[in-house]
Amino acid sequence: MAFKPCKRCSKNFWAVGHRLLCGECKQPHRREIAQLPENRMKRRANAAVRNAIRSGILERRACEAAHRASGVCGRTPAHAHHEDYSKPLEVVWLCRFCHSVRHGDLRMKI
């Protein structure tokens, strides 16, 4: 254990093991991440869905994911998935498993 300069900001920090970044550089503050423009749009879309469900404009449904062999998944509870955050009330309802698969697919395309 010794003081080391952070590789990103050059501020000295108490390094344990092989750490190269100080705590501030390693994990940005949640508030800073939430304020990024793309995350603001996501938060607004998610809030719009919550408010629409609460007011009765949207209704929760079963999972709408299509599977090759069995057709539609149909599990509940389902989460609202946005394909486009600029259209906050256009959602696809996906169960937890199908939602994680969908986001995995999105990461593979990028």
C-alpha positions in Angstrom: 0.0 0.0 0.0 1.3 3.4 -1.0 0.4 6.7 -2.4 0.2 6.7 -6.2 -0.8 9.3 -8.8 -4.1 8.5 -10.5 -3.6 7.7 -14.2 -6.5 9.8 -15.3 -6.4 12.9 -13.0 -2.9 12.7 -11.5 -4.2 13.2 -8.0 -2.4 11.2 -5.4 -4.5 8.5 -3.7 -3.9 5.6 -1.3 -3.5 2.6 -3.6 -4.3 -0.9 -2.5 -3.0 -3.6 -4.8 -2.7 -2.7 -8.5 -5.3 0.1 -8.7 -4.5 2.7 -11.3 -7.4 5.1 -10.8 -8.5 7.0 -7.7 -12.0 6.4 -6.4 -13.5 9.4 -8.2 -12.1 8.5 -11.6 -12.9 4.8 -11.3 -16.6 5.2 -10.6 -18.2 8.5 -11.7 -20.9 9.9 -9.4 -24.3 8.6 -10.2 -25.7 12.1 -10.5 -23.1 13.0 -13.1 -24.0 9.9 -15.1 -27.7 10.6 -14.9 -27.2 14.1 -16.2 -25.7 13.0 -19.5 -28.0 14.0 -22.4 -28.8 10.4 -23.5 -29.6 9.4 -19.9 -31.9 12.4 -19.4 -33.9 11.2 -22.4 -34.1 7.7 -20.9 -35.2 9.0 -17.5 -37.9 11.1 -19.1 -39.2 8.2 -21.2 -39.3 5.9 -18.1 -41.1 8.6 -16.1 -43.7 9.0 -18.9 -44.4 5.3 -18.9 -44.8 5.2 -15.1 -47.2 8.2 -15.2 -49.2 6.7 -18.1 -49.6 3.4 -16.2 -50.6 5.2 -13.0 -53.2 7.3 -14.9 -54.5 4.4 -16.9 -53.3 5.4 -20.3 -51.0 2.4 -20.6 -51.7 -1.0 -19.2 -49.1 -3.6 -18.3 -49.2 -6.7 -20.5 -47.5 -10.1 -20.6 -44.2 -10.5 -22.4 -44.5 -9.9 -26.1 -41.2 -11.5 -27.2 -41.4 -13.9 -30.1 -39.7 -17.2 -29.7 -38.9 -19.5 -32.6 -40.6 -22.7 -31.4 -43.3 -21.6 -29.0 -44.6 -18.3 -30.5 -45.0 -15.5 -27.9 -43.3 -15.8 -24.5 -46.3 -14.6 -22.4 -44.6 -14.5 -19.0 -45.5 -11.9 -16.4 -44.5 -9.5 -14.9 -43.2 -7.7 -17.9 -41.1 -4.5 -18.1 -41.6 -1.7 -20.6 -38.8 -1.6 -23.2 -38.2 1.4 -25.4 -36.9 1.0 -28.9 -36.8 4.8 -29.3 -36.7 7.1 -26.3 -38.0 10.0 -28.3 -41.3 8.1 -28.5 -41.8 7.5 -24.7 -45.2 5.7 -24.9 -44.3 3.3 -27.7 -43.1 0.4 -25.6 -42.6 -3.4 -26.0 -43.5 -5.4 -23.0 -40.7 -7.9 -22.1 -40.2 -10.3 -19.1 -37.0 -10.0 -17.2 -35.3 -12.8 -19.2 -36.4 -11.5 -22.6 -35.5 -8.0 -21.7 -31.9 -9.0 -20.8 -31.7 -11.0 -24.1 -32.9 -8.0 -26.0 -30.3 -5.7 -24.5 -27.7 -8.3 -25.1 -28.8 -8.3 -28.8 -28.5 -4.5 -28.9 -25.0 -4.6 -27.5 -23.9 -7.2 -30.1 -25.1 -5.0 -33.0 -23.1 -1.9 -31.9 
